[in-house]
Every structure is written in structure tokens, then in C-alpha cells.
Amino acid sequence: MTYPVYSRNTLVPRPPVPGAQFHTAPTQSFHTAPTQGFHTAPTRGLRIPVASQVQPPPPVQPPPPVPTKRKRSRGPLALLLITVIVLALAAVGLLGAEFYARTVAVDKITSATACFIEDSEDSVDVSFETSPPVLMQYFDDRYTGFTITTNGSHIRTAQGMTATIAVDDLDLNGDTSRRGTIGAIDATVDWTSEGMRESANTALKEAIDEYLEGSFLSFLSDWISTDEVVTSIQTDPSTGIVTLEGMFDSTIAVKPQTTADGGIKLVIQPDSFSLGGGLDLPAEDLQEKLDEMTSELTDNKYNLRADSLEVTNSGVVGRFSASDVDIPPSDGTSSGCLDM
């Protein structure tokens, strides 16, 4: 009788137990089913990984911490820098405002002066004193001091004349009776010899034209050129006399003088007027034309008076002044030039 053989566990042998008894199979025969084969477990030993050889899974990295804004403390240095920046910005703003106020004030005074002397604004320069700031004066509409310099070819009808004018305390806060006030004006006027010659030319030509008008010699008005009436001029500082020489050996000697009302006058000296070409022009007629020319230079609406006149080798220098001047309201004339 054949018994089935079972595979033994070869993995872990078990020691025999002492005294253990096994029953034997019966010896009698009986019919059994055909022997069925069984797959035996592989006898090869299984490789069990050693714990030291097992790679542990990578550790889980915690998420990075969320950065938090640290409150920065403003130390003394930071506060100092902020203060410096603020002060610098304020200084820049003040400088810009000062520049604007100075520009506007200069433009206004330049325009007013050009209107007064009847010349272009390019012939006028205005400069303010460095202190106080013009910005303060601009808001107050009151200017403490500035200087005007003219460098053009004429002042009104006087050719070759320039002036340097110092103005103190211009107050434009007026009322219905006056445009404002001027504290003081000091002016130095330089009238060149050539400018005097050109101005006398114009005055003498007008006097000749009026003298010849209606006479049989009226054709000479068109024949005589204005620039040829007075051809040369001589100044004598020792006597203060200016001698004009012209066509046909004409000579006129004049002396610059101040008048009682503060004006200036070119006074024709006695027995010094000799007009050639057989013209018998009265000296009084020429004196009238000269007076018309010089009267336009001193407008006593501003109480501007001639203090002195000095004949030099190159012309005449006059000094003018005024104080406590009331600026009249605009009337469409030169007084309206100060409507700034």
C-alpha cells in the first residue's frame, strides 16, 4: 500500500518532539483514487530583504514658512533723511515760485518802461535787489526796490539818450484817485553828442519847413534833407555850451539848463544863431521847436525834476529825482503805462 507523500516544510525545520507517537495507516487494502500529483513548493530559498537593505521613503518636507513683513523701526538716520528730503523739496518749490514771481514782475516793469520811453521792450533791462524775495513783493503788489536800464536808441523824441533809473517802494495798491505811489526815483540820463545832433536836426527841419511854408522858397523844404540841417556838434565842458554847425555855414550855440518846473531846456545863446542860405528864420521859432522836444522828456505827472545838467566831452549828463510820487489813474496817455 502506497501512501501519499506530502511535501515537507523546508523553510523552518521543526525538531522532533520527544515521546510523540504517530499512528500508522491501516495495512488492509482498499481501492483508492488514482494518485493525484501536487505541485511542490520550490525548494529554492526565498530571498527576504534585510531590513538594513530596505530604502526608507524620503521624508516629507514641510511647506516653507510664509514670510511675514517685519515692521521696520525708523531710526534717527531714517528720520533725518526724510527731513532732509522734505526740506529739499520745499526749497525747490520756493525757488520755483520765486523765479516765477521775479519773471512776472520783471516783465511788467519792462513793459511799463518801454511804454513810458516809447521804445521796444528789448531796449529795457530790469534788475531786482536780492532781498527781500520778489515772491513776497509780488503777493503784496508792492516792490521795495529795483533798477531800470535803457539801452535803446532814444527816449521819446530825444535820440541817442539812455537812462539808469533806481526806483524805491513802488506800491500798486491804489484807489479811484490814484493808481499807486512811488517812494523815490533817482535817474541818470546820458545824452550823446550824436544824439543831440539828430534831435536838433529834426527840430530845426520842422522850424525851417514852417518858415518856408507859403513862400516862394517853399520848394527848399523838399530839397533840404533833414539829416543835412545839422552836420556836426561841438561840446565845451568849461562853458557848458553846445555848438551846432550845419548847411550853408549855419551855426547855433545852445546851453542845456534846468527850468523852474524841473524840466530841461536847450537855450539858444544871444547872437549865436546864424542860418545860411539867405534864410531869415527867427531864433524864437527854433527855440519853440527845441522846447517842444525837451518838454517831452520831463513829465511832471510823476513830479520828476532835473537836478543838474553837465556838459561833457561826449554829450550831456543829467540827473533827475522825485519823491512821494502819486501815480495818476490811467487816462490813455503815458500815465497808463503803469497799469500793471
C-alpha positions in Angstrom: 0.0 0.0 0.0 1.4 3.3 -1.0 0.8 6.5 1.0 0.8 10.0 -0.4 3.9 11.9 0.2 3.4 15.5 1.3 6.0 18.0 0.9 7.8 18.9 4.0 8.2 22.4 5.1 11.8 23.0 4.2 11.7 26.6 5.3 11.8 26.1 9.0 12.7 22.7 10.3 10.9 21.6 13.4 12.6 19.5 15.9 11.0 16.2 16.8 9.0 16.2 19.9 10.2 13.6 22.4 7.8 10.8 23.0 5.5 11.7 20.3 3.7 8.8 18.7 2.4 8.6 15.2 -0.4 6.3 14.1 0.4 4.2 11.1 -2.0 3.8 8.3 -4.1 0.6 8.2 -2.5 -2.3 6.3 -5.5 -3.6 4.6 -6.0 -2.8 1.1 -8.8 -0.8 -0.4 -9.5 1.0 -3.6 -8.1 4.5 -3.8 -8.4 7.1 -6.4 -5.6 7.5 -8.8 -2.8 9.3 -7.3 -3.1 13.0 -8.0 0.1 14.9 -8.4 0.6 18.1 -6.4 2.9 20.9 -7.2 5.5 21.1 -4.6 6.7 24.4 -3.3 10.0 25.4 -4.8 12.9 24.2 -2.8 14.9 27.3 -3.6 15.2 29.5 -0.7 13.2 32.8 -0.8 15.3 36.0 -0.6 13.8 38.0 2.2 15.2 41.6 2.1 17.2 42.5 5.1 15.9 45.5 7.0 19.2 47.3 6.5 18.8 47.0 2.7 15.3 48.4 2.5 15.4 52.1 1.5 13.1 54.2 3.6 10.8 56.5 1.8 12.1 60.1 1.5 11.0 62.3 4.4 8.1 64.6 3.7 9.4 68.2 3.5 7.2 70.6 5.4 6.0 73.6 3.4 8.2 76.7 3.6 7.1 79.2 6.1 5.2 82.2 4.8 7.4 85.3 5.1 5.9 87.9 7.3 6.6 91.6 7.0 8.8 92.9 9.7 7.9 96.2 10.9 11.0 98.3 10.4 11.8 100.8 13.0 12.5 104.3 11.8 15.7 105.1 13.5 17.3 108.6 13.8 19.1 108.3 10.4 15.9 107.5 8.6 14.1 110.4 10.2 17.0 112.7 9.3 16.9 111.6 5.7 13.2 112.1 5.5 13.6 115.6 7.0 16.3 116.5 4.5 14.2 115.3 1.6 11.2 117.3 2.7 13.2 120.4 3.2 14.9 120.0 -0.2 11.5 119.7 -1.9 10.2 122.7 -0.1 13.3 124.7 -1.1 12.9 123.7 -4.7 9.3 124.7 -4.6 10.1 128.1 -3.1 12.9 128.7 -5.6 10.5 127.9 -8.4 7.8 130.3 -7.0 10.5 133.0 -6.5 11.7 132.6 -10.1 8.1 132.8 -11.4 7.3 135.9 -9.3 10.6 137.6 -10.4 9.9 136.8 -14.1 6.4 138.2 -13.9 7.5 141.4 -12.1 10.4 142.0 -14.5 8.1 141.5 -17.5 5.5 144.0 -16.0 8.1 146.7 -15.3 9.9 146.2 -18.6 6.6 146.6 -20.4 5.7 149.7 -18.4 9.1 151.3 -19.0 9.1 150.6 -22.7 5.6 152.2 -22.9 6.9 155.3 -21.0 10.0 155.9 -23.1 8.2 154.9 -26.3 10.7 152.2 -27.3 10.8 148.4 -27.6 10.9 146.1 -24.6 14.3 144.8 -25.9 15.8 148.1 -25.0 14.9 147.8 -21.3 16.6 145.8 -18.6 15.2 145.4 -15.1 17.1 144.0 -12.1 15.7 143.5 -8.6 17.6 143.6 -5.3 18.5 140.2 -3.9 16.5 140.9 -0.7 13.7 140.7 0.2 12.4 137.9 -2.1 10.3 139.1 -5.0 7.7 136.5 -4.2 6.7 138.4 -1.1 6.6 141.7 -3.0 4.6 140.0 -5.8 1.8 138.9 -3.5 1.8 142.3 -1.7 1.8 144.2 -5.0 4.5 146.4 -3.5 8.1 146.3 -4.7 10.8 147.7 -2.4 13.5 148.4 -5.0 14.7 147.7 -8.5 16.8 149.3 -11.2 15.8 150.0 -14.8 18.4 150.5 -17.5 17.5 151.6 -21.0 20.0 150.8 -23.8 17.9 151.8 -26.9 18.4 154.5 -29.4 16.1 157.1 -27.9 13.8 158.1 -25.1 10.7 159.5 -26.7 11.8 162.1 -29.2 15.3 162.5 -27.9 17.7 160.5 -30.0 20.8 158.9 -28.5 19.6 159.1 -25.0 19.8 156.3 -22.4 18.9 156.2 -18.7 19.6 154.3 -15.5 16.7 154.6 -13.1 16.6 153.4 -9.4 13.1 153.0 -8.1 12.3 152.6 -4.4 9.0 151.5 -2.9 6.6 151.0 -5.8 3.2 150.5 -4.3 0.4 149.5 -6.7 -2.3 149.2 -4.1 -4.1 152.3 -5.3 -7.7 153.6 -5.3 -10.0 155.5 -7.6 -7.9 158.7 -7.2 -4.5 157.2 -8.0 -3.0 154.0 -9.4 -0.5 153.8 -6.6 2.6 155.5 -5.2 6.3 155.6 -5.7 8.6 156.3 -2.7 11.6 157.7 -4.6 13.1 157.8 -8.1 16.7 158.6 -9.0 17.7 158.7 -12.6 20.9 159.4 -14.5 20.4 160.3 -18.2 23.2 160.3 -20.8 22.5 162.2 -24.0 25.3 161.7 -26.5 26.6 164.4 -28.8 25.4 162.5 -31.9 22.0 162.0 -30.3 21.7 165.8 -29.7 22.7 166.4 -33.3 20.0 164.1 -34.6 17.4 165.6 -32.2 18.3 169.2 -33.2 18.1 168.1 -36.9 14.5 167.2 -36.5 13.6 170.3 -34.6 15.4 172.7 -36.9 14.0 171.0 -40.0 10.4 171.4 -38.7 11.1 175.1 -38.0 12.5 175.6 -41.5 9.6 173.9 -43.1 7.1 176.1 -41.2 9.1 179.2 -42.1 9.2 178.4 -45.8 5.6 177.3 -46.0 3.6 179.6 -48.3 6.7 181.5 -49.6 8.3 181.3 -53.0 11.1 179.4 -51.4 8.8 176.6 -50.2 10.5 174.2 -52.8 13.5 174.2 -50.5 11.6 172.1 -48.0 11.8 169.1 -50.3 15.3 169.9 -51.3 16.8 170.2 -47.8 17.4 166.8 -46.2 16.6 166.5 -42.5 19.9 164.8 -41.8 21.9 167.7 -43.5 20.5 170.6 -41.5 23.0 170.0 -38.6 26.1 168.3 -39.8 28.4 168.4 -36.7 28.3 169.3 -33.0 30.9 170.5 -30.5 30.7 170.4 -26.7 32.6 172.7 -24.3 32.6 171.4 -20.7 34.3 174.6 -19.5 31.4 176.9 -20.6 28.6 174.3 -20.8 27.8 175.4 -24.3 27.0 173.1 -27.2 27.6 174.4 -30.7 25.7 173.0 -33.7 27.0 173.5 -37.2 25.0 172.9 -40.4 24.5 173.6 -44.1 25.4 176.9 -45.6 27.7 177.6 -42.7 24.8 177.8 -40.3 25.7 177.8 -36.5 23.6 177.6 -33.4 25.0 177.7 -29.9 22.8 176.3 -27.1 23.2 175.8 -23.4 21.5 173.0 -21.6 19.7 174.4 -18.5 17.2 173.3 -15.9 13.9 175.1 -15.6 11.9 176.2 -12.6 9.4 173.4 -13.0 12.1 170.8 -13.0 12.4 170.4 -16.8 15.4 170.9 -19.1 15.9 173.4 -21.9 18.4 174.0 -24.7 18.6 177.7 -24.6 19.8 179.4 -27.8 22.6 181.9 -26.8 22.3 185.5 -27.8 23.8 186.4 -31.2 24.8 182.8 -31.8 22.1 181.9 -34.3 23.3 182.2 -37.9 21.3 180.4 -40.6 22.9 180.4 -44.0 21.4 180.3 -47.5 19.7 183.7 -47.1 17.1 182.3 -44.7 15.9 184.8 -42.1 14.4 182.3 -39.6 13.7 183.9 -36.3 15.5 182.4 -33.4 12.3 182.3 -31.4 10.8 179.9 -33.9 13.7 177.5 -33.5 13.6 177.9 -29.7 10.0 176.9 -29.7 10.8 173.7 -31.6 13.6 172.8 -29.2 11.4 173.4 -26.2 8.7 171.1 -27.6 11.3 168.4 -27.9 12.8 168.7 -24.4 9.4 169.1 -22.7 8.5 165.6 -23.6 11.5 164.3 -21.6 10.2 165.5 -18.2 6.6 164.6 -17.5 5.8 166.2 -14.2 2.8 164.0 -13.7 5.4 162.0 -11.8 7.0 165.0 -10.2 10.3 164.1 -11.9 12.7 167.0 -11.8 16.0 167.7 -13.3 18.5 168.3 -10.5 21.6 169.1 -12.7 22.9 169.1 -16.2 26.5 168.6 -17.0 28.1 169.1 -20.4 30.9 166.6 -21.1 33.3 165.9 -23.9 30.9 163.3 -25.3 27.5 165.0 -24.6 25.3 165.9 -21.7 24.6 164.0 -18.4 21.5 164.9 -16.5 20.4 163.8 -13.0 16.7 163.6 -12.1 14.9 162.7 -9.0 11.4 162.5 -7.5 9.9 161.5 -4.1 6.4 160.7 -2.8 5.0 160.3 -6.3 1.3 159.7 -6.8 0.7 157.6 -9.9 -2.3 159.1 -11.6 -5.0 156.8 -12.9 -4.9 155.7 -16.5 -6.1 158.3 -18.9 -4.9 156.7 -22.1 -1.6 158.5 -22.1 1.8 157.6 -20.7 0.5 157.6 -17.2 -1.4 154.4 -18.2 1.9 152.6 -18.7 1.9 151.7 -15.0 -1.4 149.8 -15.2 0.4 146.5 -14.3 
